[in-house]
Amino acid sequence: MNEVKTPKRPLLFYYCIVILVLLLFNALIAPYLTSAQVTEVDYGTFMSMTENQEIAEVEITDSEIVFSDQDGNLYETGLMESDTGLVERLYASGASFSSEIVEETSPLLSILLYWVLPIVLFIALGQFMSKKLMDRAGGSNSMMFGMGKSNAKVYVKSSEGIKFTDVAGEDEAKENLAEIVDYLHTPDKYTEIGASMPKGILLVGPPGTGKTMLAKAVAGESNVPFFSMSGSEFVEMFVGMGASKVRDLFKQAKEKAPCIVFIDEIDAIGKKRDGSLGGNDEREQTLNQLLTEMDGFEDNSGVIILAATNRPESLDPALTRPGRFDRRVPVELPDLQGREDILKVHAKKIKLAEDVDFSRIARMASGASGAELANIVNEAALRAVRDGRGFVTQADMEESIEVVIAGYQKKNAILTDQEKHIVAYHEIGHALVAAMQTNSAPVQKITIVPRTSGALGYTMQVEEGNHYLMNKEEIENKICTLTGGRAAEEVAFGSVTTGASNDIEQATKLSRAMITRYGMSEDFDMVAMETVTNQYLGGDTSPACSAETQAEIDRQVVALVKKQHQKAVSILSENRTKLDELAAYLYQKETITGEEFMTILKGQRPALSDLKTNP
């Protein structure tokens, strides 16, 4: 889609024009409107003209001498105080003395030239610039410099815009929006049966899932004007300006109906009105105006509102009710097939080797959003360029996943020999505990190469397919796997380090969720002890129970994590030989694959030189 723009000249251009006019006036016209021209000469010329009796009139001041010749030409020269006989010589030459030899400019003309004319020019400039600003804002004298005018970007159809085919992984959302586009193209088949399109469609989902891209695809598919504006652009410093912008936006939309109005991040103006004393009057007035425009006494037929947010729980109920936003379209994180489709869409822009397996990459990138997948493809292309290749390989794609997840390899981070041994045991502890339990994701890769995210190593597990539900045993096994790193340090070295901080955080979070949200505690049964806020922005929780109950929850969380920690220690103690063998191998190789790990675990270890390694 191409934004409709009108060529505009900067205000500095008009300022320069006025200054140039004033300079030309002073240089070319003003001298002819003032007194006659006076020629400056040296004192010797003045003395010669005196001796030759060529001076008609003379005026002597404290600093200069002004005189005229017989033809009326004016001259001036400096005064020589040492010339004591000057006056006598001038009398002798026949010159007459005068105090008004130079005619002064008329006082009225001076006022007109030096006061009135500049003021008139600057007033005219101000009126001209004010008119220009009004025209840019849409033209209304009731709004100072267009502050209350909508600055929404207007798009028209373009052959190079984003289409629905450029958006993958969100089939349900595309189906909902394709219906809107079809209605705009052929409204008759809907009106014949008595159906009407929703007035508003709300796109909700986590950041990076493609809400704005879907809106761009609607703009690319439809043949109607498309207005795009961010919610924060409605908020102004002056009260009432935001509401004025809403009125102007809908006024423009009605004039171009049928059309689509897209408001990105609508939660900036659509938050719940709580009525508190510290409320934002400007935001609430803007919201009230938006509510009236969407479903008030005036009919908005032909104007479809498309909005996006990742905080739907914060929106005012009057805004999300049917009649305003009739349809809510979830834009969730893509599943396995969706991730594969998104990777293929973005991979069209780069050159690929024949060995690239999108299905494997999609499984490794579990939980990634569309924006992260696009970044993975781009990072793979950048890695290929750094290596001097003209195409992207499977290794590039897999390494780019690790870059997005854990950061780049820290090539200058040198661990001591003892630290390297500890990290090797730590990561093998995770992998070995996971392998010795049922219902655990297979190990894909183990590395002890430090990353820029701060991780000294990591163990990557990859699910075989889509995994939507987890039972109690699977969550407990995952907690046990998370404690496996610390357990390996205890078994091998008899001490602990700070390397398990992230593991501890994740294990505690999972244990608390089991008890407070998933109803997997025998004492609390199916009672929710916490509520989730900001579902799409991290999923923060807030307690919904008494302080005594929270204390009991803390005790149960500690007991659950401690139980799984002891289970991990038991597993590693029983398999101490394999733990030592795998840790020594990882210490020597630094990075091993899941296939290498399972080969050694099953007792089928080949010679070190025959094993496949990752650079």
N, C-alpha and C positions, 0 to 999 in steps of 0.2 A: 504494500500500500504506500502511496505517496502522500505526504502531508501537503496540504494546500497552503502555500505561503505567498504573501504579497511583498514585492521588493520594498525595503524600507531604508531611508537614509538616516544616519545617526544625528542626534541633536547637535553634536559638535559641528556638523556641516553647516547648520543654519547660524550658529554663533560665529563661525568663521566668515560667512557671507556678510553679516552685519558689521563686523570689525573691518573687513576689507572695504566696505562702502564708506565707513567713517574716515578711514585713512585716505582714500582717494578724494573725498570731499575736502579734507584739510589741506591736501597737497595741491589740488588742481583748482578748486573753486573758491575756497576761503580767501586766498590771497587777493583775488580780484574784488572781493566784497569788502575788504578792509582798506587801510590807508595805502597811499602810493608806495612804490618800491624805493628804498634808500640804498645807495651804493656806498660801500665802505672803501675808503682810500687811506693812504699813509699821510703822515704829517708833512712830509716834504712836498707832496702834491698840493696840500692845503696852502703852504707858504708860497708856492709858485703861483697859484691862482690868485692869492692876495696881492702879490707884487704886480701881476698882470691886470689887476682890477677886473677880474672875471666874477667876483662874488657879489651876488645881489643882496641876499639876506643871510644872517648868521644867528645862531642860538648857542650860547655857551652854558653848559651845566657843570656839575661837580666832577663828572667823569669823562665827558665827551663833548665834541663840537659838531653841531649839525648845521650845514649851510647849503645854499642853493646857488646855481649859476644864473646867468642872464636868461637862459632858456627854460628855467624852472625845474631843472633836474636836481634831485636831492642827493647829498653826500654826508658821510659822517666819518670822523676820525677821533683818535684819542687826544686827551688834553695833556699838554706838556706844562707842568707847573713852573719849570725854570725859564719859560719864555715870558719875561716880565713886560715886554713892549708890545704884546699881541694886540691889545685893545687900540693903542694908538695907531698901529699899522692898518688895522681894519678900518678906522675912521678915515685915515688918509687915502685908502683905496676906494672910498665911496660906498662901502657896504653899510647896510642898515641892520640894526639889531631888532630881533623879534622873539617873543616867547611862545608863539604858536606857528612856527614854521612848518611843523608836521601836523596835518589834520588828523585828529583822533576819530576813531570809529564812533558812529552814533551809538549812544547807550542802548537804545531800543534794538538796534541791529546786533549788538553784542549779546544781549539777553537772548534774542532769537537764535543766534548761531551757536552759542556756547551752553545754553541751558535748555531752551525749549526743544530744539531739534534733536539732541541726544535722547531726551526723555520720550519724545514721540517715537523715535526709532526703536527704543527698547520696549515700549508698550506694544508697538506693532509686532515686534519679535515675540513677546510673551503671548499675545493673542494667536499668532500663527502657530507657535509650538503647542499651545493648548488645544487648538483645533486638530493638529496632527495627532496628538495623544488621544483625543476623543475618537478620531477616525480609526486609530489602531485598535482601540478597545471596543469598537462596535458603534460608537457614536451616540452619546447621551450627555447632554449638558448638565444633568442632575448629579453626575458622579465625577468627583474631582480627579482629573488625570486618569480616568479609567480604572481606579482602584476597585470599584465594585463590579467590574466587567469580567465575564468569564474568559479565561485564557486557555480554554480547551483546544487541543490540537484536532484539526479536522482532516480526515483522510478520504481519498477517493480511490476508486478501483485501480489496481496496478497489476500488470502481468508478471511482476517479479516479487510479489508479496508472498507471505507464508500461507500455505494451504493446509487442509486437514491431512493430506498425505505426508506433510512434513512433521506431523505430531504423532508419535507412537506411544503405546503403553497405556493410553487412557481411552479405551474404546467406548465405555459407557458415557463418559463426559462428551466425547465427540458426537455420539448418537443424539444426546440431548441438544447440543448446540446446532447440529446439522438440521434438526427439526425447525429451529428458529430461522436458519438461513433459507430453508425450503418455504417457510411461511412468507418470508419477505419476497421470494421470487414468484411464488404462485399462491397468493392469499385466497383466491376464489374457492379452491377445493376445501379450505377450512371454513370459510364463511357460509358455504352452501349447506353444511351440516350444522351450522350454528356454533362452531368452536371458535374460541379466541385464544390468541397467544398469551403467555404469561407477561405481566407488565415488567417483572424483574426476575433476573436469574442470578443467584449468588454462588460463586465458585469458592469452595472452601477446601483447604488442604495444607499440608506442611510446606515450608519454603522450598523452592527448587523443583516442585512437581510439575510445573508448566501451566499455571493458571493464566499468567500474562500471555504466554505463547498461544494458548487456546483462544484468548481474546483477539490476538493478532490474526489467527487463522480464520476467525469469524469475519474479521475485517477483510481478509483476503478473498473469502468465498462470496461475500454478499456484494450486491450491486448498489448498495445504498450508502449514504454518508455515514461516517463512523467518527464519533466524538470520543476522544481519549483524554482523561484527566485524573490526576492523583488526588486522593482524599485530603492530603495535607495542603494542597493548593487552594482549598476553600477557606482555610483559616487565615485571618488577617489580624493586624494589630488593632484596627479600629472596629468597634462593635457594629455589627450590621453589614459589614462588607462581605462576609462569607455568605450570608443569606441573599445578598444582592447578586453574588456570583451564581448561586443556584438558580435564581429567577432568570438571569440572563442566559445561562446554559440551556434551560428548558425552552426559553423563548426562541433561541437559535434552532434547537432541535425540532420544535413544532413547525418552524418555517421550512425545514428541510425534510419533514416526515414523508414517508416512512424512513426511520433512521435508527441507529444503535448508539447508545451513550455508555461508554465504559468508564467506571470509576474504580481505579486501583487502590488497594489498601483503604477500603471504605471505613474501617474501624477508627480511622483518624477523626471522623466526624460523626460516626454512628454509635458511639458508646452509650451505655445505659444512662438515663437521666436519674440520678439518685437524690436530687433535691438538697444536697448538702450546701452549707454556707460557702464552702470553698469551691463551688462548682464553676465551670467555665461557661459564662453567659454567651460568649461568642460562638462556641462550639454547639451549645444547645439551640441557639437561634438558627444556626445553619442546619442542624438536624431537623428542627421543626419545619423550616422552609422546604427541606427535601421531602419530608413526609407529606406535606401539603401538595407539592408538585406531583408526587407519584400517585397519590390517591386522594385528591381533594374534590371540590365542586367542579373544577374545570376538567374537561376530558383530555387525556393525553394519548389518544388513539394514534397508533403509528410510531410511537416512541418506545423502544424497548431498552430497559436499563440492564446493563451487564456489570456486575461488581465482583471484586475478588478480595479475600481476606484470609489470614491464617489464625484469626482470633474470633471465630463465630460466637463463642460464648459471651463475649463482651458487648455484642450488638444489642441495641434497644429492641425489646419485643414488638414495639409498634412498627419498627422498620422491617422485621423479618416475618410479619404476619402475612397470610394470603391476601392478595389485593395489592401488595407492594412487591415483596419478593416472594412470588408464588412457588418458585422452584429452587431447591438447593441441590447443587451438583457437586458431589465429593470428588476431589482430585487427589487421590491417595498415592502413596508410594507404589511403584510398579511391582508386579509379581515377577516370577522367573521368566515367563514368556514376554511380558512387557519389557523387562530389562533387555532381553535379547533383541526385541524389535527396535528399542531406542538406540541400542548400540549400532545396529545395522543402518539406521537413518543417519546417525552422525558419521558413521564410517564411510558413507558415500562421498564425503568431501576429501578423503585421504586415499593414498595408494596403499594397498594391502598385499601381504604375501599370501600364498595359497594355503599356508598351514594355520591360519587364524580360525579358531573355534569359538564362535560367539556364544554357544551354549555353555561352554566351560567358563568363559569370562563372566557371563551373567550369573552363574552359580557362585563364583568367587566374590562378586560384588553384591552380595545379599544385603538388602536394606538401603541400597543407594538410591538417591533421587535422580530424576532426569537430568538436572543440572550437574550432579556429580558424575553421572555416566558420560555426559558431554565432555567434562573435564578430564575423565579417564582417557577418552579417545584422543583428546588434544595432547595430553601428557605423553601418550605413546608416540604420537607423531613427532613431538619435540625430542624425545629420546632417540628416535631413529635418525633425526638430523644430527644430533650430537655424536652419534656413532658413525656418521658418514654414510648412511644407507639411504636409498631413495624409496624405500617402502617400509611398512610397519609389520613386524612379526608378532607371533604369539607371545614371545618372551617380552616384547615391548609392552603389550597390553597387560600382561600379568604384573610386570614391574610397576606400571602406572597405577594399578589398583593399590599396591602397597604404598606408593607415593601419596595417593589421596588419603589413604587410611592412616598411615603412620609417618608420612613425611619422607624426605630424601635421606639416603645413606650419609652418615657423618664420616667422611673419609679420613678426617684428621683427629677423630676421637679414638684415642688409644687406651684400651683397658689394660690394667695390670694382669699378670698371669693368674693371680688369685681371683680377681673379679671375673675374669673370663670363665674360669672353672665354675664359679657360683652361678653365673648367668646360664651356662650350659645345663647345669643340674636343674635350675629353676624351670627352664623351658621344657626340658625332657620330662620333668615332673608333671607339668600340665598335660603333655601329650600321652604319657604312659597311663595316668589316671583316666583320661578320656577313653583310651583304647581298651582298658580293662573293665569298662562298664558297658552295659547295654544301652540302647537308645541315645547314643552320643554321636555327634557329627564326626565323620572321618577327618583325620588330620591331613591337611593339604601341604603345609610347608612349616618348617621350623628354622629359625635363624637367630643368631646372636650378634648380628651386625647392628650397631646403634643407629637410631633414626633421629631426625631433627625434631620429632614430636617429644623427645625425651625418653622414649622406650629404648632400653639396652638390648632388647630382643623381643620376639613374639612368636606365638604358635597360632597358625591359621587353620581353622576348621571350616569345612564347607559342607553344607547340607546337600543331599542328593537331589532333592526336589523342593516343591513348595511346602512350607511348614506353617500352618495357620494356628494350630492348637498345641499346647504343651500340657501333659499331665503332671501330677505331683511328683512322680518318680523322675521324670525328665528334668524338672526344675532342680530337684535335689541333686541329681547327677551333675548338672551344670554348676551348681554351687560347689560340689566336691571337686570338679575339675578346676574351678577358679582357685581353690585352696591348695591345689596340687603343687604349685610353684613353691610356696612357703613350706609345705610339708617336705619337699625334696631337699630344701636347705637344711631343715632340721635333721632329716635322716642321714644326709651325707656329711654335714659339718657340725651338727650339734648346736648351731646358732642360727640367728635370723638376721635379715638385712632389710633395708628400706625398699627393695625392689618390688615388693608385693602390694604397694599402696593402692594401685589401680585395681588389682584383684580384690582387695579387701572392700573397696568401695562398691564394686559391682556385686559381690557376694552379699553384702549387707542390704543393698537395694533390692535384690531378688528375694531375699529372705523376708524382708519387711512387706513386700508386695504379696507374697504368699499368705501372710497372716492378715494383713489389713484390707486387701482388695480382692484376692482370689478365693477367700473363704476356705483355705486349706489348713485351718487351725481347729483342733478338736474343741478347744475351750470357747472360741468365739463363733464357731459354726459359720453360717452364711450371713454374717453381719459386716457391713462395710465400716471400717474404722478410719478410713481416709477418703477424701474426694480428690479427683484429678482436676487440676486447673491448667489452662493453656495446653490443651491436648496436642496441638500441632507445633508447639514451641517448647519442647523438652518434657512436657508431661509432669510438671511440678505437682506435688500433693500437699494438701493441708489436712490436719487432724480433724476428725469428727467424733471425738470421744472425750471422756474426762481425763484429768491428769493421772488418776489412779489406773485407769485402763491403759494409758500410754506407758506407764511404768511396767505394767504386765506385758505389754507388747514388746518392750525393750528386752525383758527377761527371756521371752520366747525366741526373739531374733538371735540373741546371744547363744541360747541353747542349740538352736538349729544350725547355726554356722559352726559352732564348736563340734557338734556331732559329725558333720560332713568333713571337717578338718581332720578329726580323728580317723575317719574312714579313709581319707586320702593317705594319711601316715601309715595306716595298716596295709593298704594296697602297695605302696612303695617299699615298705619293709619286706613284704612277702616276695617282691620282685626286685630285690636289691641288686642282684647280678645284672639283670637287664638294664636297670637304672644306670649302673656304673658303665656298662658297655656302650649304651646309647649316648650318655653324656660325654664319654671320651671321644666317640666318633664325631659328635657335633662340635666338640671343642677343636678337633683337628680340621673339620670341613667348613665350619662356621654356618653353612646353610645346607640343609638337606630337604628332600622332598618327602611327601607322605609315603610314596612307594618304597623309598630307602628305609624309612622308619619301620614300616611293617615287615620288610624283608629281614632286618636285624632282629625285630621282636619275635618273629617266627623261627629264629634260629637258622636262617638260610643266608647268612651274610657272605657275600662274595669277597674277593680281594678288593682292597681299597681303590686300586687303579681302575677296576672294571666298573665301579659304580658311577652313575650319572650325577653330575654336580651342577649347581646353578652358579653362574658367575656372581 
